[in-house]
Each structure stands twice: as structure tokens, then as C-alpha cells.
Amino acid sequence: MFRPNAIYYEESIINYPLGKQLLDKYEAIPKFIIQNHNNIPEMRSKENSDFPKLKRNLIIGVRKTHQFVPNHKVSDFLVPYTSSGCTAMCLYCYLVCHYNKCSYLRLFVNREQMLGKIIKTAMQSSQALTFEIGSNSDLILENSITGNLAWTIEQFANCKKGFLTFPTKFDMVDSILTINGREKVIVRMSMNPREIIQKVEFGTSPLQNRIVAINKLKSAGYPVGILIAPIILVENWKELYEQLLLQLSNELSPEVKKDVFFELIFMTYSYVHTKINEDAFPNAISLYQKDIMVGSGRGKYRYRSNIKEEASTFMTSLVKKYFPKNKILYIV
């Protein structure tokens, strides 16, 4: 259970039930009032080496941005929702690329407003829409602090149209296994080889726990998917990913294997990641590989096209070998 070292909060959160609840829950934790959750000068000025300490703080505010972004992979829209950032410290996290050291966990207490817009949009549509509510955070993790995910699923159960979806790297799913509305929520479990999780995805659940969690979710009635993400081309990556697919084939339940779908996402990296990781995690492996990476936008890197094309072919063949009847929705 995450227990923050300090709470930074906008004073207006006291006007919301969840805001009051969180302040009461963390009554004994040191608290500091801030003007804007997006700009906390004291935290922005910290050194890169302080990154793990910043991740131990909790920021609470009111979300002001509610723009839905069209998306045509698993969902129809990416939706800003009840949190941003995370307590985990994955060395490749795309939120670090966007927010630098400010990728710590931020909670937003105006959940009624946010879910209300989703339900209104769903009901006004002529077709069933799917809303991605976890693109900026991990809602299984957040739920262990706020209970927001369980609340959301139960409230959305009353909406006659549409679906919700989110990805996760965490296994704390027991609290959502028996609530109403499970059939309307697509949960996608992020998977990576055990060695990569241990060396790169700091603070997330172990691979074995993730497999157990997705089996539980499917048994409880949730539609499920698997993200193999991000695919990282470390020295022995082919052996590691074949071991992963073999383990999934052996340990996923027959229910999951019947209709689970796959998403394959290759890692992108950035100069910001390099500088923070060097200072905050000096003993960690380096994910920047000059010989197989190329610049992709300001300060960003991706695998060279020929390298990625070869790796995509290999990963596709692995999925087809171990899951011949299951779909790969996309590869990016």
C-alpha cells in the first residue's frame, strides 16, 4: 500500500467529497497547499537524483482539461481521467518524456464531472463507443488509494451504451472482481519478460502476479487483452520474449486464451530519460542503444526502421506460434 511522504494539494479539493476523504485518510501526513497541480516550483527545482523521492509525494487537485482525443486502436477516445503519473519508476515511462521529473502521481477529485462527460458522450452516439480512461496513469494502482476504479465501473454499469478500457502493470484486482458492470470494462494487462520487469519496471507487480491477476479478471467476467509493451531490444531479447510467450501459453487460463487479444508496442526513449536515469538510477541498465536507435522528434529516439521491421516479424511469429487463434490488434 502506497503511503506518501508528503501531500501537495489545491485548496479547492475540499469542495469535493473525494478531496475531503483523501485529506482525512492522510491526516497524519505533512501537507502543503499549492496553487496549481501542474506547476509546483519546489518540486520542479529538484535535482534528477531526487526523482525517486519525488515519486513518494502525492499531489491532489481538480482536473481542468477534459478534451477527448480520437483513438483507433482499442478505444475510440483517449479520455483525461482521475489520475496522471504513477508511483512506479519504469525507466522508459512516456510520462517522464512529457513531464520530466513531474511524472509523480497526481489525483483529481472531480470524478463525477469526468465520468458524467463520458456517459453523456456514450449516450449521444449512434454506435457503442469505447473510452480509454487509463492512458495517463495506472488505474489499478490508483484504485488502491482512492477506490475510483471500483466507483467508476459501478457507476458506468448504469450507462446503456459503450465500454471503458485501461492498461495496468499491477495485480491488486481483488476489490473489483465482484462489482457490477464488469462486462463493460476491457482490462489490458501489460506483460514483459521477468528479467526486464525486474531491471526496468521498478515498483510494478512481478510477471507471475500479473498472470494470476488477468486469470482472475477473466474468470470474474472482464474482457481482457495483453499488451506486450514496451518491447525492448536488449542483448538477448529474442530468447527473453520467447520465454515470455511460452510462459503465457502455459499459465494463462483456458478462458483467457479463448479470446484474449494482443497489442505489440516497441519502446521509444528520450534524452530526458537518459539524464534522469543516469542520476537517479546509476546502477540500472542503459536503454539507449546508439547502434540500433535513431532520432525521432526533439530529444526522442526510436528503433531504426529495418531493426523494428525485423523485430516486428519475429514478435508476430512468436504470438502466432503460441497463440495461433488470437488476434494481434496492432504493432507500433
C-alpha positions as CSV (number, residue, x, y, z in Angstrom):
1,M,0.0,0.0,0.0
2,F,1.4,3.4,-1.1
3,R,2.0,5.7,1.9
4,P,3.1,9.2,0.7
5,N,5.9,11.2,2.4
6,A,4.0,14.4,1.8
7,I,0.7,15.7,0.3
8,Y,0.6,18.7,-2.0
9,Y,-3.0,19.9,-2.7
10,E,-5.1,22.6,-4.3
11,E,-7.3,24.2,-1.7
12,S,-10.4,23.8,-3.8
13,I,-10.3,20.0,-3.4
14,I,-12.2,20.5,-0.1
15,N,-15.3,21.3,-2.2
16,Y,-15.4,17.7,-3.4
17,P,-16.3,14.6,-1.3
18,L,-13.2,12.7,-2.6
19,G,-11.0,15.6,-1.7
20,K,-12.2,15.6,1.9
21,Q,-11.9,11.8,2.1
22,L,-8.3,11.9,1.0
23,L,-7.3,14.6,3.4
24,D,-8.9,12.6,6.2
25,K,-7.2,9.4,5.1
26,Y,-3.8,11.0,5.2
27,E,-4.4,13.2,8.2
28,A,-1.0,12.4,9.8
29,I,1.0,13.1,6.6
30,P,2.6,16.5,6.2
31,K,0.6,18.7,3.8
32,F,1.3,21.8,1.7
33,I,-1.2,23.9,-0.2
34,I,-0.3,24.6,-3.8
35,Q,-1.8,27.0,-6.4
36,N,-1.7,24.6,-9.4
37,H,-1.1,20.8,-9.6
38,N,0.6,21.4,-12.9
39,N,3.3,23.7,-11.5
40,I,4.9,23.1,-8.2
41,P,8.1,25.2,-8.2
42,E,9.6,23.5,-5.2
43,M,9.4,20.1,-6.9
44,R,10.4,21.3,-10.4
45,S,13.7,22.7,-9.0
46,K,14.8,19.3,-7.5
47,E,17.8,17.5,-9.0
48,N,17.4,14.5,-11.2
49,S,18.8,12.4,-8.4
50,D,15.8,13.3,-6.3
51,F,13.4,11.6,-8.7
52,P,12.7,8.5,-6.5
53,K,12.0,10.9,-3.6
54,L,9.5,12.9,-5.7
55,K,7.7,9.7,-6.5
56,R,6.9,9.4,-2.8
57,N,4.8,12.6,-2.8
58,L,1.1,12.7,-3.6
59,I,-0.4,15.6,-5.5
60,I,-4.2,16.2,-5.3
61,G,-6.1,18.7,-7.4
62,V,-9.0,19.4,-9.7
63,R,-8.7,18.4,-13.4
64,K,-9.4,21.3,-15.7
65,T,-8.7,19.7,-19.0
66,H,-11.4,17.4,-20.3
67,Q,-10.7,17.1,-24.1
68,F,-11.3,13.7,-25.6
69,V,-8.6,12.6,-28.2
70,P,-9.8,10.4,-31.0
71,N,-8.0,7.0,-30.9
72,H,-8.5,4.0,-33.2
73,K,-6.7,1.1,-31.6
74,V,-8.6,-0.5,-28.7
75,S,-10.7,2.6,-27.9
76,D,-12.5,5.4,-29.8
77,F,-11.2,8.1,-27.5
78,L,-8.4,8.7,-25.0
79,V,-10.1,10.4,-22.0
80,P,-8.4,12.5,-19.3
81,Y,-9.5,10.8,-16.1
82,T,-8.9,10.6,-12.4
83,S,-5.1,10.5,-12.2
84,S,-1.9,11.3,-14.0
85,G,1.5,9.9,-13.4
86,C,2.4,6.9,-11.2
87,T,4.3,5.8,-8.1
88,A,6.3,3.2,-10.2
89,M,9.6,4.2,-11.9
90,C,9.8,2.4,-15.2
91,L,13.0,3.6,-16.9
92,Y,11.2,4.2,-20.2
93,C,8.0,5.9,-18.9
94,Y,6.5,8.1,-21.6
95,L,5.1,10.4,-18.9
96,V,8.7,11.2,-17.9
97,C,9.3,12.3,-21.5
98,H,6.3,14.7,-21.3
99,Y,6.5,15.9,-17.7
100,N,10.2,15.3,-16.8
101,K,10.6,14.9,-13.0
102,C,6.9,15.9,-12.6
103,S,5.6,12.4,-13.5
104,Y,4.7,11.7,-9.9
105,L,1.2,10.6,-9.1
106,R,-1.5,13.3,-9.3
107,L,-5.1,12.6,-8.2
108,F,-8.1,14.5,-9.4
109,V,-11.1,14.7,-7.2
110,N,-13.8,15.9,-9.7
111,R,-14.6,12.4,-10.8
112,E,-18.4,13.0,-11.1
113,Q,-17.7,15.7,-13.7
114,M,-15.3,13.5,-15.7
115,L,-17.5,10.4,-15.7
116,G,-20.5,12.5,-16.5
117,K,-19.0,13.6,-19.7
118,I,-18.1,10.1,-20.7
119,I,-21.6,8.9,-20.1
120,K,-23.2,11.8,-22.0
121,T,-20.9,11.2,-25.0
122,A,-21.7,7.5,-24.9
123,M,-25.4,8.1,-24.8
124,Q,-25.4,10.6,-27.6
125,S,-23.5,8.3,-30.0
126,S,-25.3,6.2,-32.6
127,Q,-22.8,3.4,-32.0
128,A,-21.2,1.8,-28.9
129,L,-18.0,3.8,-28.1
130,T,-15.0,2.6,-26.1
131,F,-13.3,5.1,-23.8
132,E,-9.6,4.7,-22.8
133,I,-9.5,6.0,-19.2
134,G,-6.0,4.9,-18.2
135,S,-3.7,6.4,-20.8
136,N,-2.0,8.8,-18.3
137,S,-1.9,6.6,-15.2
138,D,-2.4,3.1,-13.8
139,L,-5.9,2.8,-12.5
140,I,-5.4,-0.4,-10.6
141,L,-2.6,1.3,-8.7
142,E,-4.8,4.5,-8.2
143,N,-7.7,2.4,-7.1
144,S,-5.7,1.1,-4.1
145,I,-5.5,4.7,-2.9
146,T,-8.9,6.3,-4.0
147,G,-11.3,3.5,-4.8
148,N,-12.0,5.4,-8.0
149,L,-11.9,2.5,-10.4
150,A,-14.4,0.4,-8.5
151,W,-16.6,3.5,-8.2
152,T,-16.3,4.2,-11.9
153,I,-17.1,0.6,-13.0
154,E,-20.2,0.5,-10.8
155,Q,-21.4,3.9,-12.0
156,F,-20.8,3.1,-15.7
157,A,-22.8,-0.1,-15.3
158,N,-25.9,2.2,-15.4
159,C,-24.9,3.5,-18.8
160,K,-26.8,1.6,-21.5
161,K,-24.1,2.1,-24.2
162,G,-20.4,1.9,-24.5
163,F,-17.3,0.4,-22.9
164,L,-14.4,1.5,-20.8
165,T,-10.8,0.2,-21.1
166,F,-7.4,0.7,-19.4
167,P,-4.0,-1.0,-19.2
168,T,-2.2,-1.9,-16.0
169,K,1.1,-3.3,-14.7
170,F,-0.4,-4.1,-11.2
171,D,-2.0,-7.1,-9.7
172,M,-4.3,-5.6,-7.0
173,V,-7.5,-6.6,-8.7
174,D,-9.4,-8.4,-5.9
175,S,-11.5,-5.3,-5.0
176,I,-13.0,-5.1,-8.5
177,L,-13.8,-8.8,-9.0
178,T,-17.4,-8.8,-7.7
179,I,-18.7,-5.4,-8.5
180,N,-21.4,-4.7,-11.1
181,G,-20.5,-3.6,-14.7
182,R,-17.6,-5.9,-15.2
183,E,-18.7,-7.0,-18.7
184,K,-18.4,-3.3,-19.9
185,V,-14.8,-2.8,-19.0
186,I,-11.8,-4.2,-21.0
187,V,-8.8,-4.7,-18.8
188,R,-5.4,-5.0,-20.6
189,M,-2.5,-6.4,-18.7
190,S,1.0,-5.2,-19.7
191,M,3.4,-8.1,-19.9
192,N,7.2,-8.2,-20.3
193,P,9.9,-10.8,-19.6
194,R,10.6,-11.3,-15.9
195,E,14.2,-10.1,-16.3
196,I,13.0,-6.8,-18.0
197,I,10.4,-6.2,-15.3
198,Q,13.0,-6.7,-12.6
199,K,15.6,-4.5,-14.2
200,V,13.5,-1.8,-15.9
201,E,9.9,-1.6,-14.4
202,F,10.7,-0.6,-10.9
203,G,7.8,-0.6,-8.4
204,T,5.4,-2.7,-10.6
205,S,4.0,-6.1,-10.0
206,P,6.1,-9.2,-10.9
207,L,5.2,-11.1,-14.1
208,Q,3.8,-14.1,-12.2
209,N,1.4,-11.9,-10.3
210,R,0.2,-10.2,-13.5
211,I,-0.6,-13.6,-15.0
212,V,-2.6,-14.6,-11.9
213,A,-4.4,-11.2,-12.0
214,I,-5.5,-11.5,-15.6
215,N,-6.8,-15.0,-15.0
216,K,-8.8,-13.7,-12.0
217,L,-10.2,-10.8,-14.1
218,K,-11.3,-13.1,-16.9
219,S,-12.9,-15.5,-14.5
220,A,-14.8,-12.6,-13.0
221,G,-16.3,-11.6,-16.3
222,Y,-14.0,-8.9,-17.6
223,P,-13.0,-8.9,-21.3
224,V,-9.2,-8.9,-21.3
225,G,-6.2,-8.1,-23.5
226,I,-2.5,-8.4,-23.3
227,L,0.0,-5.6,-24.1
228,I,3.5,-6.9,-24.8
229,A,4.9,-3.5,-24.1
230,P,7.2,-1.9,-24.4
231,I,9.2,-4.4,-26.4
232,I,12.8,-3.6,-25.5
233,L,15.6,-5.0,-27.7
234,V,18.2,-5.9,-25.0
235,E,21.0,-8.1,-26.0
236,N,19.2,-11.5,-25.5
237,W,15.7,-10.1,-26.3
238,K,14.7,-12.9,-28.7
239,E,15.2,-15.6,-26.0
240,L,13.5,-13.5,-23.3
241,Y,10.4,-12.8,-25.4
242,E,10.1,-16.4,-26.5
243,Q,10.3,-17.5,-22.8
244,L,7.5,-14.9,-22.0
245,L,5.2,-16.2,-24.7
246,L,5.8,-19.8,-23.6
247,Q,5.1,-18.9,-20.0
248,L,1.9,-17.1,-21.0
249,S,0.8,-20.1,-23.1
250,N,1.4,-22.4,-20.1
251,E,-0.1,-20.3,-17.4
252,L,-2.9,-18.3,-18.8
253,S,-6.3,-19.9,-18.1
254,P,-8.2,-21.6,-21.0
255,E,-10.8,-18.8,-20.5
256,V,-8.2,-16.1,-21.2
257,K,-6.6,-18.0,-24.1
258,K,-10.0,-18.4,-25.8
259,D,-10.3,-14.8,-26.9
260,V,-7.6,-12.6,-25.5
261,F,-6.1,-10.1,-27.9
262,F,-2.6,-8.7,-28.2
263,E,-1.1,-5.3,-28.6
264,L,2.6,-5.1,-29.5
265,I,4.3,-1.8,-28.7
266,F,8.0,-1.1,-29.2
267,M,9.9,1.1,-26.8
268,T,10.6,4.8,-27.5
269,Y,13.1,6.6,-25.5
270,S,14.3,10.2,-24.9
271,Y,17.2,12.4,-23.8
272,V,15.2,13.2,-20.7
273,H,15.0,9.6,-19.7
274,T,18.8,9.3,-20.1
275,K,19.6,12.2,-17.9
276,I,17.2,11.2,-15.1
277,N,18.1,7.5,-15.2
278,E,21.8,8.3,-15.1
279,D,21.4,10.4,-12.0
280,A,18.5,8.7,-10.2
281,F,19.4,5.0,-11.0
282,P,23.2,5.0,-11.7
283,N,23.4,1.2,-11.4
284,A,20.5,0.5,-13.7
285,I,20.9,-0.8,-17.3
286,S,21.1,1.7,-20.1
287,L,18.2,1.6,-22.6
288,Y,19.7,3.9,-25.1
289,Q,21.4,1.9,-27.9
290,K,23.1,4.2,-30.4
291,D,23.8,1.5,-33.0
292,I,20.1,0.5,-33.4
293,M,18.3,3.7,-32.5
294,V,17.6,6.9,-34.5
295,G,16.3,10.4,-33.6
296,S,12.6,10.8,-33.8
297,G,11.5,14.3,-32.9
298,R,13.1,16.6,-30.5
299,G,15.2,14.7,-28.0
300,K,13.4,11.4,-28.7
301,Y,14.7,8.1,-30.1
302,R,13.1,5.0,-31.7
303,Y,14.5,1.8,-33.1
304,R,15.7,2.1,-36.7
305,S,13.1,1.1,-39.3
306,N,14.9,-2.0,-40.5
307,I,15.6,-3.2,-36.9
308,K,12.0,-2.6,-35.9
309,E,10.6,-4.3,-39.0
310,E,12.7,-7.4,-38.4
311,A,11.7,-7.4,-34.7
312,S,8.0,-7.0,-35.6
313,T,8.2,-10.0,-37.8
314,F,9.8,-12.1,-35.1
315,M,7.3,-11.0,-32.4
316,T,4.4,-11.7,-34.7
317,S,5.7,-15.2,-35.4
318,L,6.0,-15.8,-31.6
319,V,2.5,-14.8,-30.9
320,K,1.2,-16.9,-33.8
321,K,3.3,-19.8,-32.6
322,Y,1.9,-19.8,-29.1
323,F,-1.5,-18.2,-29.6
324,P,-2.5,-19.2,-33.2
325,K,-6.2,-18.4,-32.8
326,N,-5.8,-15.0,-31.1
327,K,-5.7,-11.6,-32.8
328,I,-2.9,-9.0,-32.8
329,L,-4.8,-5.7,-32.9
330,Y,-1.8,-3.6,-33.9
331,I,2.0,-3.3,-33.8
332,V,3.6,0.2,-33.3
